[in-house]
Amino acid sequence: LGYDIYEGHDYVTPNRLWSPWIEGNFTKDLKLIDKFTIEINQTLSAPFELILSNNKNPDAIDSYSIKLIVSETQASINKVSNNSTFILNQTKYIDTFLHKDHGSHTYWLSIDSNDLLVKYGQGEVRDKLTIMKCKLDKEHLKNQIQYLHVKFNNTTDLSKLKDLEDTTTIKFCRFSVANHDPPLFIIKRSTPTCEVKTCGLEFSGLAEPYGTLYKDVISWRLADEFEQFTEAAEAIHRSVTNPDGWCFQKLQMKSQTFGDKPNILGTYLRITIGENNFAGSRYVLEIWPPLHYSPIRAHTNALGIVHVLYGQVNIQLFASLNVEHQVPFHNATLEKNNVTWLSPGLNQIRKIMNPSHDETAIVIQTYRYGKQDYSGYEYFDYIDNDDRQIKSFLPKTDLEYVEFKKIIIREWNDDIAKRNDCP
């Protein structure tokens, strides 16, 4: 549930856990496969090899394998045939090798035997984060891949690798990485000049539960929820910018939420709507004052839909949550009525900012977890505003929506009354 946002299966990320330590074997029989992606996440770095082979013993003379080697000095894709190794592609850049700094790092290998294509990447499993790729020759068609072999520190001896069990997560899926990046937007319908692969995912093709969540948030109207109070957005903006406003004062109280030093721009408001679920609240209204922003944060494999009600927000996506790597790989601005999404493994690590100097942005969003993703960890991990360390944040409401609505309407009416009393 949740790993396939679109019915075309183009954007499925690895979702099947495999632990060699639990199974007592670093070889897994995959049966016969044409498409396959494997992902390794490490919080303690260790050189590794991923070997896709036609033989249960990859070292046999007659075996055929595609091998990814990642160490501190190299990252290469190799073909092993008749006991000979051929380098198909390799990188020269240290950032593509094994990372030794503290933090979490994800590496992945994807193979499409039909297209004779292999990809290696880091971070989220998506085409844009492909580091290198290579085409396979027709010999590959004669050798059906069936087995996955994994080595760490050049060994498969369980007794020597026990320390890695709690710091290594391996996932796989029987799909390859699409040859285009998933669009960030959800659109009502595609047109000849705006295709799904470039403009956005057409909502009619959304898999569940995304389709239902989309219908819920796209129909949400602030004025309707404020009981036909058409000035709701303006009233919220006044509360944000007026020193006497509840929003302004609450933001001041939150100035140290994401760092030791007060930083008023690094704040926003969370107004919860409806009943709680294990991903927080059913719906969250986020209020972003002009030029305010979030820290870089990870959503722990939640799935969700985000709808911009007023203003605009800029979203930056990151390959990993790491203090040493804070360069986004994608940047987009969402305008009023734009809708975006996140799924387990995609669009998870992000930073949000209101780029406007004079307009408050208001966003409605909903998050869920698939059953296999809910581990009881209800926090968002983030890089603090001092850019020094990764911390955890338990999403809490700043106010329930019903009470928030009463305050905003009262402040608006009081302001009108004051102006009417002026001579």
DOZATI-395910 format. One record per residue: x, y, z of N, C-alpha, C in turn; residue in three letters. Coordinates in pm, whole numbers, padded with zeros to 5 digits, always signed. Layout:
# DOZATI-395910
XYZXYZXYZALA
...
This chain:
# DOZATI-395910
+00084-00119+00000+00000+00000+00000+00087+00124+00000LEU
+00066+00213-00098+00134+00341-00097+00262+00347-00177GLY
+00319+00231-00214+00446+00234-00286+00428+00258-00435TYR
+00306+00250-00482+00278+00275-00623+00173+00384-00631ASP
+00216+00508-00657+00122+00619-00659+00040+00620-00786ILE
+00094+00563-00894+00027+00573-01023+00001+00435-01079TYR
-00110+00419-01146-00152+00286-01191-00060+00226-01296GLU
+00024+00308-01358+00115+00256-01460+00237+00186-01404GLY
+00253+00183-01271+00365+00117-01203+00500+00179-01238HIS
+00500+00303-01286+00627+00365-01324+00710+00407-01204ASP
+00644+00431-01091+00715+00494-00980+00710+00409-00853TYR
+00722+00278-00870+00727+00188-00756+00869+00189-00699VAL
+00880+00204-00568+01010+00199-00503+01022+00070-00422THR
+01143+00026-00391+01160-00100-00317+01079-00103-00188PRO
+01002-00209-00170+00912-00216-00055+00914-00351+00016ASN
+00997-00443-00032+01004-00575+00032+01135-00586+00110ARG
+01122-00599+00240+01240-00608+00326+01306-00745+00315LEU
+01438-00744+00317+01513-00869+00320+01629-00853+00417TRP
+01639-00943+00513+01749-00941+00609+01830-01070+00596SER
+01950-01063+00538+02036-01181+00532+02067-01236+00670PRO
+02070-01149+00770+02103-01193+00906+01990-01280+00962TRP
+01867-01243+00935+01754-01324+00982+01746-01456+00906ILE
+01768-01449+00774+01760-01570+00693+01885-01656+00703GLU
+01993-01596+00756+02117-01672+00771+02187-01701+00640GLY
+02162-01615+00540+02220-01640+00408+02225-01509+00330ASN
+02340-01481+00268+02354-01359+00190+02323-01382+00042PHE
+02255-01491+00014+02205-01519-00121+02054-01535-00115THR
+01984-01471-00209+01838-01484-00213+01795-01531-00351LYS
+01711-01633-00351+01655-01684-00477+01537-01596-00516ASP
+01551-01524-00625+01447-01433-00672+01354-01499-00773LEU
+01374-01627-00798+01307-01697-00908+01359-01634-01038LYS
+01276-01612-01134+01323-01553-01259+01273-01409-01268LEU
+01361-01316-01302+01322-01175-01305+01367-01109-01435ILE
+01286-01014-01480+01324-00928-01593+01357-00787-01545ASP
+01286-00745-01439+01310-00612-01384+01327-00625-01233LYS
+01419-00543-01180+01450-00559-01039+01523-00434-00990PHE
+01490-00391-00868+01562-00281-00803+01590-00319-00659THR
+01712-00297-00615+01750-00323-00476+01807-00196-00415ILE
+01773-00174-00290+01813-00053-00218+01881-00094-00087GLU
+01995-00033-00059+02065-00056+00068+02078+00077+00141ILE
+02029+00080+00264+02047+00198+00348+02143+00163+00461ASN
+02243+00250+00481+02342+00228+00586+02350+00348+00679GLN
+02352+00321+00808+02384+00425+00905+02525+00405+00961THR
+02584+00291+00930+02725+00263+00956+02785+00216+00825LEU
+02876+00294+00769+02927+00266+00635+03009+00138+00631SER
+02985+00060+00526+03063-00062+00501+03066-00086+00350ALA
+03184-00109+00291+03191-00139+00148+03104-00260+00115PRO
+03041-00258-00002+02952-00368-00036+02955-00398-00185PHE
+02906-00518-00217+02886-00560-00355+02744-00615-00367GLU
+02676-00576-00474+02546-00633-00509+02566-00712-00638LEU
+02531-00839-00633+02557-00928-00747+02425-00992-00791ILE
+02385-00966-00913+02269-01031-00973+02320-01138-01068LEU
+02284-01263-01041+02349-01373-01111+02248-01478-01158SER
+02293-01558-01255+02212-01672-01300+02248-01799-01224ASN
+02340-01786-01128+02392-01904-01060+02386-01884-00909ASN
+02350-01989-00838+02348-01982-00692+02488-01958-00637LYS
+02588-02001-00712+02728-01974-00677+02785-01876-00779ASN
+02794-01748-00744+02838-01648-00843+02984-01665-00884PRO
+03060-01745-00808+03202-01765-00841+03224-01887-00930ASP
+03115-01955-00965+03130-02072-01053+03181-02028-01190ALA
+03256-02116-01255+03319-02081-01383+03216-02044-01489ILE
+03102-02112-01488+03002-02089-01592+02896-01987-01552ASP
+02919-01913-01444+02818-01817-01398+02825-01687-01478SER
+02713-01619-01479+02703-01486-01542+02643-01392-01438TYR
+02705-01274-01421+02659-01182-01317+02673-01037-01361SER
+02586-00955-01306+02602-00809-01310+02633-00767-01168ILE
+02745-00697-01149+02794-00669-01014+02814-00519-00994LYS
+02757-00467-00885+02783-00330-00843+02881-00334-00726LEU
+02991-00260-00737+03089-00250-00629+03091-00106-00580ILE
+03072-00086-00450+03076+00047-00391+03169+00042-00270VAL
+03275+00122-00276+03371+00130-00166+03415+00275-00151SER
+03512+00299-00064+03562+00435-00043+03642+00485-00163GLU
+03682+00395-00251+03768+00434-00363+03705+00413-00500THR
+03587+00351-00505+03527+00327-00636+03377+00302-00626GLN
+03312+00322-00740+03175+00277-00763+03172+00233-00908ALA
+03146+00106-00931+03154+00054-01067+03048-00053-01090SER
+03004-00061-01216+02914-00167-01260+02995-00260-01349ILE
+02989-00389-01319+03073-00486-01388+02990-00602-01440ASN
+03041-00664-01544+02984-00790-01593+03085-00900-01567LYS
+03038-01011-01511+03125-01127-01488+03073-01241-01574VAL
+03157-01289-01665+03117-01395-01756+03235-01489-01779SER
+03209-01619-01764+03315-01719-01784+03439-01688-01700ASN
+03413-01646-01577+03520-01619-01480+03605-01498-01515ASN
+03558-01414-01607+03628-01290-01642+03540-01171-01606SER
+03604-01063-01560+03531-00943-01518+03554-00830-01617THR
+03444-00766-01659+03451-00655-01753+03384-00533-01689PHE
+03454-00422-01685+03396-00299-01630+03303-00237-01734ILE
+03176-00223-01698+03079-00163-01789+03071-00011-01772LEU
+03090+00034-01649+03091+00178-01622+03147+00199-01482ASN
+03209+00314-01461+03260+00349-01329+03266+00500-01315GLN
+03268+00547-01192+03273+00691-01168+03406+00729-01105THR
+03440+00857-01119+03567+00907-01066+03546+01005-00952LYS
+03421+01033-00917+03392+01137-00820+03367+01078-00682TYR
+03432+01136-00583+03428+01080-00448+03286+01081-00390ILE
+03203+01178-00432+03066+01185-00380+02980+01068-00427ASP
+03027+00996-00528+02952+00880-00577+03000+00750-00515THR
+03106+00759-00434+03160+00640-00367+03085+00617-00236PHE
+03139+00529-00155+03084+00503-00023+03105+00625+00066LEU
+03001+00668+00134+03011+00784+00223+03055+00739+00362HIS
+03155+00807+00416+03207+00771+00547+03162+00865+00658LYS
+03095+00975+00622+03052+01068+00725+02933+01010+00802ASP
+02905+01071+00915+02793+01025+00997+02661+01056+00927HIS
+02564+00973+00950+02433+00994+00889+02387+00873+00811GLY
+02271+00888+00752+02209+00779+00676+02235+00798+00527SER
+02273+00688+00460+02298+00694+00316+02231+00575+00247HIS
+02171+00604+00132+02100+00501+00056+02166+00485-00081THR
+02188+00360-00119+02246+00324-00249+02150+00227-00317TYR
+02141+00234-00450+02050+00143-00518+02102+00101-00655TRP
+02054-00015-00696+02088-00073-00826+01958-00118-00892LEU
+01941-00083-01019+01820-00119-01092+01859-00183-01225SER
+01787-00289-01262+01816-00357-01388+01686-00382-01464ILE
+01689-00355-01592+01577-00384-01682+01631-00473-01794ASP
+01606-00602-01783+01660-00697-01880+01596-00681-02017SER
+01473-00630-02021+01407-00610-02150+01473-00498-02229ASN
+01508-00389-02160+01574-00277-02225+01727-00287-02219ASP
+01777-00393-02155+01922-00414-02140+01988-00292-02075LEU
+01928-00245-01965+01974-00123-01901+01995-00145-01751LEU
+02108-00096-01700+02141-00102-01558+02168+00040-01509VAL
+02117+00072-01388+02140+00204-01329+02189+00189-01186LYS
+02276+00281-01147+02320+00292-01007+02294+00434-00960TYR
+02239+00446-00839+02212+00579-00786+02225+00583-00636GLY
+02211+00704-00582+02214+00724-00437+02096+00813-00399GLN
+02044+00790-00279+01930+00867-00232+01801+00800-00277GLY
+01699+00881-00302+01571+00824-00344+01586+00748-00475GLU
+01506+00643-00488+01515+00557-00606+01434+00622-00718VAL
+01502+00702-00799+01437+00776-00907+01541+00810-01013ARG
+01493+00833-01135+01584+00853-01247+01676+00973-01227ASP
+01625+01078-01166+01704+01201-01150+01824+01180-01060LYS
+01822+01079-00976+01934+01053-00886+02020+00937-00934LEU
+02006+00904-01062+02096+00805-01123+02236+00865-01135THR
+02334+00793-01085+02473+00838-01093+02540+00787-01220ILE
+02515+00662-01252+02570+00608-01376+02477+00499-01427MET
+02484+00476-01557+02404+00373-01621+02487+00308-01730LYS
+02444+00193-01775+02513+00127-01884+02418+00033-01956CYS
+02445+00012-02083+02368-00082-02164+02436-00219-02159LYS
+02355-00322-02153+02406-00458-02155+02408-00510-02298LEU
+02496-00605-02325+02498-00664-02459+02401-00781-02465ASP
+02389-00841-02582+02289-00945-02602+02322-01075-02529LYS
+02444-01086-02478+02477-01204-02396+02385-01212-02275GLU
+02343-01094-02227+02257-01090-02109+02125-01163-02133HIS
+02074-01155-02257+01947-01218-02288+01953-01370-02277LEU
+02073-01426-02288+02090-01571-02282+02106-01620-02138LYS
+02117-01526-02044+02144-01563-01905+02037-01502-01815ASN
+01943-01582-01775+01832-01533-01694+01877-01510-01550GLN
+01862-01386-01504+01897-01353-01366+01798-01420-01271ILE
+01853-01484-01167+01766-01552-01072+01807-01528-00927GLN
+01935-01499-00902+01983-01490-00764+02041-01351-00734TYR
+02019-01309-00610+02081-01188-00557+02182-01229-00451LEU
+02305-01180-00464+02410-01204-00366+02458-01070-00312HIS
+02482-01063-00183+02529-00940-00120+02655-00970-00040VAL
+02754-00883-00055+02876-00892+00025+02900-00760+00097LYS
+02948-00768+00219+02993-00650+00293+03137-00674+00338PHE
+03219-00572+00326+03360-00585+00364+03424-00707+00298ASN
+03379-00734+00174+03434-00842+00091+03414-00980+00152ASN
+03306-00997+00229+03279-01129+00287+03129-01150+00301THR
+03090-01276+00310+02952-01313+00341+02947-01394+00470THR
+03052-01386+00548+03061-01459+00675+02976-01386+00779ASP
+02866-01447+00819+02774-01383+00913+02842-01344+01044LEU
+02933-01426+01090+02998-01399+01218+03082-01272+01213SER
+03129-01235+01093+03211-01115+01079+03128-00990+01048LYS
+02999-01009+01022+02915-00897+00980+02801-00870+01077LEU
+02808-00930+01195+02701-00915+01292+02676-00769+01328LYS
+02782-00689+01335+02768-00549+01375+02687-00467+01275ASP
+02671-00517+01153+02600-00440+01050+02450-00467+01049LEU
+02406-00565+01125+02264-00604+01118+02171-00489+01156GLU
+02205-00416+01261+02117-00309+01309+02138-00177+01236ASP
+02237-00171+01149+02267-00045+01080+02246-00055+00929THR
+02195-00169+00883+02176-00191+00740+02033-00236+00712THR
+01969-00169+00617+01835-00208+00574+01839-00236+00424THR
+01788-00352+00385+01786-00390+00244+01640-00408+00200ILE
+01605-00343+00090+01472-00357+00031+01485-00386-00118LYS
+01384-00450-00174+01385-00472-00318+01243-00470-00372PHE
+01231-00458-00503+01101-00469-00571+01125-00525-00710CYS
+01020-00576-00770+01032-00638-00903+00993-00539-01012ARG
+01043-00419-01000+01026-00315-01101+01160-00246-01119PHE
+01183-00190-01235+01304-00112-01259+01271+00036-01246SER
+01374+00119-01232+01354+00264-01221+01314+00319-01357VAL
+01206+00396-01360+01157+00454-01485+01263+00544-01547ALA
+01257+00560-01677+01356+00641-01749+01319+00789-01753ASN
+01229+00829-01667+01196+00970-01649+01162+00989-01502HIS
+01177+01111-01453+01153+01137-01313+01004+01157-01287ASP
+00953+01113-01173+00811+01133-01144+00778+01282-01132PRO
+00674+01330-01199+00635+01471-01187+00596+01504-01043PRO
+00623+01626-01003+00594+01668-00866+00449+01708-00848LEU
+00381+01744-00957+00245+01794-00949+00142+01685-00980PHE
+00022+01704-00927-00094+01626-00969-00186+01721-01044ILE
-00229+01680-01163-00312+01766-01247-00447+01700-01272ILE
-00546+01781-01309-00680+01726-01333-00684+01640-01458LYS
-00615+01685-01562-00612+01606-01685-00492+01648-01769ARG
-00441+01556-01846-00331+01586-01936-00386+01638-02068SER
-00301+01708-02143-00337+01761-02274-00225+01728-02371THR
-00246+01747-02501-00138+01718-02596-00010+01796-02568PRO
-00023+01915-02508+00096+01995-02477+00141+01979-02333THR
+00070+01899-02257+00104+01879-02115+00080+01732-02082CYS
+00182+01650-02105+00169+01507-02083+00199+01471-01938GLU
+00154+01352-01900+00172+01305-01763+00319+01303-01723VAL
+00406+01261-01813+00546+01244-01778+00618+01377-01756LYS
+00560+01488-01806+00629+01616-01795+00557+01715-01703THR
+00425+01724-01715+00351+01825-01639+00305+01777-01502CYS
+00254+01657-01496+00201+01610-01369+00131+01477-01384GLY
+00099+01417-01271+00025+01292-01268-00124+01323-01279LEU
-00191+01265-01375-00334+01289-01391-00409+01220-01277GLU
-00497+01295-01209-00556+01244-01086-00640+01118-01109PHE
-00697+01102-01229-00779+00985-01256-00696+00856-01258SER
-00564+00869-01272-00477+00751-01273-00410+00723-01141GLY
-00444+00800-01037-00381+00779-00907-00427+00647-00845LEU
-00332+00572-00793-00365+00450-00720-00419+00487-00582ALA
-00486+00394-00519-00536+00419-00383-00424+00396-00282GLU
-00425+00474-00172-00530+00567-00130-00513+00709-00182PRO
-00418+00731-00275-00390+00867-00321-00511+00932-00388TYR
-00587+00854-00465-00703+00909-00533-00804+00965-00435GLY
-00831+00890-00329-00927+00936-00228-00875+01058-00153THR
-00748+01056-00116-00689+01170-00045-00692+01295-00132LEU
-00664+01277-00261-00666+01392-00353-00806+01454-00357TYR
-00907+01372-00371-01044+01423-00378-01081+01498-00251LYS
-01031+01450-00138-01061+01517-00011-00999+01656-00004ASP
-00870+01667-00036-00804+01797-00019-00837+01894-00131VAL
-00866+01845-00251-00893+01935-00362-01028+02003-00345ILE
-01117+01941-00270-01250+02000-00249-01256+02088-00125SER
-01146+02096-00052-01143+02174+00072-01131+02322+00039TRP
-01224+02403+00087-01224+02547+00062-01224+02622+00194ARG
-01129+02712+00209-01114+02784+00335-01239+02865+00368LEU
-01294+02935+00270-01413+03018+00295-01531+02931+00338ALA
-01546+02814+00275-01656+02725+00311-01639+02675+00454ASP
-01515+02637+00487-01490+02585+00621-01505+02694+00727GLU
-01487+02820+00686-01506+02933+00776-01651+02983+00771PHE
-01740+02896+00722-01883+02927+00717-01910+03053+00636GLU
-01860+03049+00511-01880+03157+00414-01813+03288+00455GLN
-01713+03279+00540-01635+03397+00577-01531+03417+00466PHE
-01566+03496+00367-01485+03507+00246-01352+03577+00269THR
-01340+03649+00380-01214+03720+00409-01120+03635+00494GLU
-01142+03504+00501-01065+03419+00591-00915+03429+00565ALA
-00873+03421+00438-00730+03426+00407-00670+03560+00447ALA
-00741+03669+00419-00691+03802+00457-00685+03816+00609GLU
-00785+03759+00678-00787+03766+00824-00669+03690+00884ALA
-00636+03575+00826-00521+03498+00874-00392+03577+00851ILE
-00382+03639+00733-00262+03719+00704-00248+03834+00803HIS
-00357+03898+00838-00351+04007+00937-00306+03954+01072ARG
-00357+03839+01110-00317+03781+01239-00169+03745+01240SER
-00117+03707+01124+00024+03672+01111+00113+03795+01121VAL
+00070+03907+01064+00155+04026+01053+00128+04130+01161THR
+00019+04119+01232-00016+04215+01338+00043+04168+01471ASN
+00125+04250+01536+00185+04208+01664+00084+04168+01771PRO
-00041+04216+01757-00144+04177+01853-00217+04050+01813ASP
-00187+03997+01694-00257+03879+01644-00212+03750+01711GLY
-00305+03656+01722-00271+03527+01783-00162+03457+01702TRP
-00172+03459+01570-00072+03392+01485+00067+03453+01505CYS
+00075+03585+01506+00203+03654+01524+00266+03612+01656PHE
+00189+03614+01762+00243+03583+01895+00282+03436+01907GLN
+00204+03348+01844+00238+03206+01848+00368+03179+01773LYS
+00389+03246+01662+00513+03231+01586+00633+03277+01669LEU
+00617+03385+01744+00725+03432+01830+00762+03326+01933GLN
+00661+03258+01986+00685+03154+02086+00759+03034+02027MET
+00748+03015+01895+00808+02897+01830+00945+02926+01769LYS
+01003+03040+01797+01125+03082+01725+01245+02991+01752SER
+01239+02910+01857+01350+02818+01885+01309+02671+01866GLN
+01204+02648+01793+01156+02511+01773+01259+02424+01702THR
+01326+02479+01601+01416+02399+01518+01563+02441+01531PHE
+01599+02507+01640+01738+02546+01661+01755+02613+01796GLY
+01878+02617+01845+01904+02678+01975+01892+02830+01971ASP
+01927+02888+01856+01919+03033+01843+01780+03071+01793LYS
+01721+03178+01848+01590+03223+01798+01597+03255+01649PRO
+01501+03204+01575+01496+03226+01430+01349+03233+01390ASN
+01295+03354+01387+01153+03370+01361+01116+03326+01220ILE
+01209+03339+01123+01178+03298+00986+01169+03146+00974LEU
+01231+03075+01066+01227+02929+01061+01108+02872+01135GLY
+00992+02935+01120+00871+02890+01189+00752+02888+01094THR
+00654+02810+01130+00525+02808+01060+00422+02754+01159TYR
+00295+02759+01123+00189+02715+01213+00124+02588+01161LEU
+00091+02497+01253+00021+02372+01221-00114+02373+01292ARG
-00220+02377+01214-00356+02375+01268-00418+02242+01229ILE
-00450+02159+01327-00498+02024+01297-00649+02021+01282THR
-00692+01935+01189-00833+01925+01153-00875+01779+01162ILE
-00981+01750+01234-01035+01615+01235-00965+01525+01334GLY
-00997+01395+01323-00948+01296+01418-00803+01261+01391GLU
-00733+01224+01498-00594+01183+01485-00584+01043+01425ASN
-00477+01020+01351-00441+00884+01311-00293+00867+01340ASN
-00235+00752+01304-00097+00731+01343+00003+00806+01257PHE
-00043+00891+01166+00049+00978+01093+00035+01121+01142ALA
-00026+01140+01258-00051+01275+01308-00200+01299+01308GLY
-00243+01409+01250-00386+01436+01240-00435+01404+01100SER
-00565+01388+01089-00620+01350+00960-00586+01454+00854ARG
-00605+01582+00888-00568+01691+00800-00492+01796+00880TYR
-00403+01864+00813-00326+01971+00877-00331+02095+00788VAL
-00368+02207+00847-00361+02335+00779-00230+02400+00820LEU
-00141+02421+00723-00013+02485+00752-00017+02629+00705GLU
+00034+02719+00789+00034+02862+00758+00178+02909+00754ILE
+00217+02962+00637+00355+03003+00612+00359+03154+00590TRP
+00403+03231+00690+00415+03376+00673+00517+03410+00564PRO
+00518+03533+00515+00614+03573+00412+00758+03542+00451PRO
+00830+03475+00361+00972+03441+00373+01002+03338+00482LEU
+00902+03279+00543+00926+03176+00644+00953+03042+00575HIS
+01022+02954+00647+01063+02827+00586+01074+02718+00693TYR
+01076+02595+00647+01096+02480+00735+01242+02439+00731SER
+01286+02357+00826+01417+02295+00811+01408+02185+00705PRO
+01521+02134+00663+01521+02013+00579+01474+01899+00669ILE
+01371+01827+00626+01312+01727+00714+01272+01603+00634ARG
+01266+01491+00704+01228+01364+00643+01093+01321+00698ALA
+01010+01265+00611+00873+01230+00649+00856+01081+00681HIS
+00965+01010+00705+00962+00871+00753+00864+00783+00678THR
+00871+00788+00545+00794+00700+00457+00643+00720+00465ASN
+00601+00840+00501+00458+00870+00495+00415+00887+00350ALA
+00287+00867+00324+00230+00902+00194+00133+01018+00219LEU
+00123+01108+00122+00039+01224+00147+00011+01307+00023GLY
-00086+01397+00038-00125+01491-00067-00124+01631-00006ILE
-00072+01729-00082-00059+01866-00035-00124+01959-00137VAL
-00214+02047-00091-00289+02137-00178-00267+02281-00131HIS
-00219+02367-00221-00197+02508-00188-00330+02583-00201VAL
-00378+02639-00090-00505+02711-00090-00487+02858-00125LEU
-00382+02919-00070-00354+03060-00096-00203+03082-00101TYR
-00163+03180-00180-00022+03214-00188+00056+03111-00269GLY
+00184+03098-00236+00271+03005-00305+00376+02952-00208GLN
+00423+02832-00235+00530+02773-00155+00634+02714-00249VAL
+00758+02726-00210+00868+02665-00284+00908+02537-00214ASN
+00923+02429-00290+00963+02300-00234+01097+02259-00292ILE
+01191+02229-00203+01320+02174-00243+01326+02028-00198GLN
+01371+01941-00287+01384+01799-00256+01531+01763-00242LEU
+01560+01673-00147+01698+01634-00117+01713+01482-00125PHE
+01832+01440-00165+01858+01296-00181+01865+01224-00047ALA
+01913+01293+00057+01927+01230+00187+01919+01336+00296SER
+01892+01292+00417+01893+01382+00532+02031+01373+00595LEU
+02117+01466+00557+02256+01458+00599+02312+01598+00612ASN
+02376+01625+00726+02431+01757+00752+02535+01797+00648VAL
+02608+01698+00596+02716+01726+00501+02667+01739+00357GLU
+02541+01704+00332+02489+01706+00194+02355+01779+00193HIS
+02360+01910+00168+02239+01991+00176+02210+02065+00045GLN
+02246+02005-00066+02217+02064-00197+02095+01994-00255VAL
+01987+02066-00284+01866+02001-00337+01888+01951-00480PRO
+01821+01842-00514+01829+01792-00651+01710+01839-00734PHE
+01610+01898-00667+01494+01948-00741+01434+02065-00664HIS
+01382+02162-00741+01329+02284-00681+01207+02326-00764ASN
+01093+02347-00698+00973+02387-00772+00887+02477-00684ALA
+00816+02569-00747+00725+02658-00676+00581+02620-00708THR
+00503+02598-00603+00362+02564-00618+00279+02690-00597LEU
+00193+02718-00694+00104+02833-00686-00030+02791-00627GLU
-00118+02889-00609-00252+02862-00558-00321+02755-00644LYS
-00382+02657-00579-00455+02545-00639-00365+02434-00692ASN
-00234+02450-00686-00145+02340-00724-00149+02231-00617ASN
-00128+02108-00661-00130+01993-00571-00003+01911-00593VAL
+00060+01868-00484+00176+01782-00493+00157+01661-00403THR
+00256+01574-00395+00239+01446-00328+00372+01397-00272TRP
+00363+01299-00184+00479+01222-00142+00434+01079-00120LEU
+00522+00986-00148+00493+00844-00130+00611+00780-00059SER
+00595+00661-00002+00709+00596+00062+00826+00583-00035PRO
+00935+00652-00005+01053+00645-00090+01067+00757-00191GLY
+00964+00840-00210+00970+00948-00309+00920+01080-00249LEU
+00994+01188-00277+00959+01323-00230+00955+01331-00078ASN
+01034+01248-00011+01026+01236+00134+01107+01343+00208GLN
+01221+01381+00154+01311+01473+00225+01302+01608+00157ILE
+01249+01706+00229+01214+01832+00163+01230+01951+00256ARG
+01236+02067+00193+01233+02194+00265+01129+02281+00197LYS
+01045+02345+00277+00938+02429+00224+00963+02574+00264ILE
+00938+02665+00170+00957+02807+00197+00848+02887+00127MET
+00804+02993+00192+00715+03089+00127+00804+03198+00067ASN
+00817+03205-00066+00910+03301-00127+00856+03443-00134PRO
+00729+03462-00101+00668+03595-00112+00714+03686+00002SER
+00727+03815-00030+00763+03915+00070+00640+03974+00139HIS
+00522+03953+00082+00405+04023+00137+00277+03941+00138ASP
+00286+03810+00114+00165+03728+00110+00185+03602+00193GLU
+00090+03572+00279+00094+03450+00358+00045+03332+00274THR
+00115+03221+00284+00074+03099+00213-00002+03008+00309ALA
-00110+02947+00258-00191+02856+00338-00205+02726+00260ILE
-00174+02616+00327-00169+02485+00263-00251+02385+00343VAL
-00328+02301+00275-00398+02190+00341-00330+02060+00297ILE
-00308+01970+00391-00240+01845+00357-00290+01732+00445GLN
-00269+01612+00396-00304+01494+00474-00195+01390+00456THR
-00162+01320+00562-00059+01216+00560-00117+01084+00610TYR
-00063+00976+00558-00098+00842+00603+00028+00756+00604ARG
+00018+00639+00666+00121+00537+00653+00056+00409+00603TYR
+00128+00336+00518+00088+00200+00490+00118+00114+00611GLY
+00050+00003+00625+00069-00081+00743+00214-00126+00759LYS
+00282-00153+00646+00419-00202+00655+00517-00093+00691GLN
+00473+00036+00684+00564+00147+00711+00548+00205+00850ASP
+00438+00172+00917+00417+00232+01048+00491+00151+01153TYR
+00598+00209+01205+00682+00140+01303+00662+00194+01443SER
+00570+00289+01458+00551+00352+01587+00637+00476+01605GLY
+00722+00504+01505+00807+00623+01510+00729+00741+01455TYR
+00681+00827+01542+00590+00934+01503+00660+01068+01485GLU
+00792+01068+01480+00868+01191+01470+00906+01222+01326TYR
+00934+01350+01299+01002+01391+01178+01147+01419+01216PHE
+01240+01359+01145+01381+01395+01164+01412+01517+01079ASP
+01496+01605+01130+01526+01728+01058+01668+01775+01089TYR
+01722+01859+01001+01850+01925+01026+01819+02058+01093ILE
+01875+02080+01211+01840+02201+01285+01884+02327+01210ASP
+01823+02439+01248+01848+02565+01177+01990+02616+01194ASN
+02064+02555+01287+02205+02590+01302+02293+02506+01210ASP
+02229+02413+01134+02299+02328+01037+02407+02242+01101ASP
+02385+02201+01224+02490+02128+01294+02458+01981+01317ARG
+02330+01949+01334+02298+01811+01368+02155+01776+01329GLN
+02130+01644+01326+01996+01594+01297+01923+01571+01429ILE
+01803+01623+01437+01721+01609+01557+01585+01552+01518LYS
+01505+01523+01619+01372+01468+01597+01266+01564+01649SER
+01156+01571+01576+01047+01662+01610+00916+01586+01609PHE
+00844+01592+01719+00712+01531+01727+00608+01632+01680LEU
+00545+01608+01565+00448+01706+01514+00332+01725+01612PRO
+00318+01847+01659+00210+01880+01751+00126+01991+01692LYS
+00003+01995+01734-00084+02101+01687-00055+02231+01761THR
-00059+02341+01688-00053+02472+01753-00191+02512+01805ASP
-00293+02456+01741-00431+02481+01784-00523+02392+01702LEU
-00632+02348+01763-00733+02275+01687-00807+02373+01596GLU
-00850+02323+01483-00907+02408+01379-01031+02484+01427TYR
-01117+02419+01503-01240+02484+01548-01207+02607+01632VAL
-01111+02593+01723-01072+02707+01807-01000+02814+01726GLU
-00917+02769+01631-00844+02863+01545-00942+02950+01467PHE
-01044+02889+01413-01144+02962+01335-01213+03069+01420LYS
-01246+03034+01543-01312+03131+01632-01222+03251+01659LYS
-01093+03224+01682-00999+03332+01712-00984+03425+01593ILE
-00967+03369+01473-00945+03451+01354-01068+03537+01325ILE
-01186+03481+01336-01309+03559+01311-01324+03668+01417ILE
-01294+03635+01542-01305+03736+01649-01207+03850+01626ARG
-01081+03816+01590-00983+03921+01565-01027+04011+01449GLU
-01082+03950+01346-01128+04028+01229-01241+04123+01269TRP
-01337+04071+01343-01451+04154+01385-01406+04265+01480ASN
-01312+04232+01570-01261+04335+01662-01189+04444+01585ASP
-01116+04406+01482-01044+04504+01402-01141+04596+01328ASP
-01249+04538+01276-01350+04620+01208-01415+04716+01306ILE
-01443+04666+01426-01507+04750+01528-01416+04867+01566ALA
-01286+04841+01579-01192+04947+01613-01189+05054+01504LYS
-01189+05008+01379-01184+05104+01269-01313+05186+01261ARG
-01426+05122+01292-01553+05195+01290-01563+05296+01403ASN
-01491+05269+01512-01494+05362+01626-01405+05482+01605ASP
-01314+05472+01507-01223+05584+01482-01300+05703+01426CYS
-01269+05825+01474-01341+05944+01423-01304+05971+01277PRO
